[in-house]
């Protein structure tokens, strides 16, 4: 059976995730600010739960936005399906893995100097 609410839950969830990442806030921190759990924030971002307007208002307040912004289409250039955001902490971990993989005796880029 088709779920007519799925599209709006997905759009709102993506908006929350985009705004949260722009502000460099973890799901856990957003949950603290909004008075919910990190697990619940994750479910909201994935469009898995039918969230109340009260929770949406709390999330919007925690993100310092008007709740209406959660329903607006994303502004600016649309990302392709293959484009993903990488958190700064993840980027640091990736850089550390690359450096370890290079091993001793390899030349490092001028940026690392």
C-alpha positions, -999 to 999 in steps of 0.1 A, spaced: 0 0 0 13 35 -9 22 58 20 11 93 9 30 109 39 63 93 30 73 120 5 67 149 29 84 130 58 114 124 35 116 160 23 113 174 59 139 148 71 163 158 44 159 195 52 166 188 89 197 168 80 210 195 55 205 223 81 220 202 109 251 195 88 254 231 77 256 240 113 280 212 121 257 198 148 256 161 156 223 142 158 229 138 195 234 175 201 203 184 181 184 159 201 196 175 233 186 210 221 152 197 209 144 176 239 143 142 221 167 113 215 195 110 189 177 78 176 145 98 171 164 125 152 179 99 129 144 84 123 131 119 115 159 126 91 153 93 73 115 100 71 108 68 91 85 84 117 54 106 116 67 133 138 44 158 157 43 195 150 55 201 185 87 181 179 92 198 145 89 232 162 115 221 188 139 209 161 134 241 141 140 262 173 172 242 180 183 249 144 174 286 148 149 285 119 113 290 113 94 257 112 81 266 77 117 263 64 115 226 70 88 223 43 103 245 17 121 230 -13 159 230 -10 174 262 -24 203 265 -47 219 238 -69 205 203 -65 230 176 -57 232 146 -79 223 113 -63 260 103 -62 270 134 -42 273 129 -4 283 152 25 312 143 46 314 155 82 346 173 91 354 146 118 350 119 91 372 138 67 399 140 94 396 102 99 399 96 62 430 118 60 446 99 89 439 65 72 454 78 39 485 90 58 489 56 75 484 38 41 512 58 26 536 44 51 570 56 61 593 69 35 567 82 11 566 118 0 539 139 16 521 167 -2 532 203 4 499 210 21 508 186 49 541 204 56 
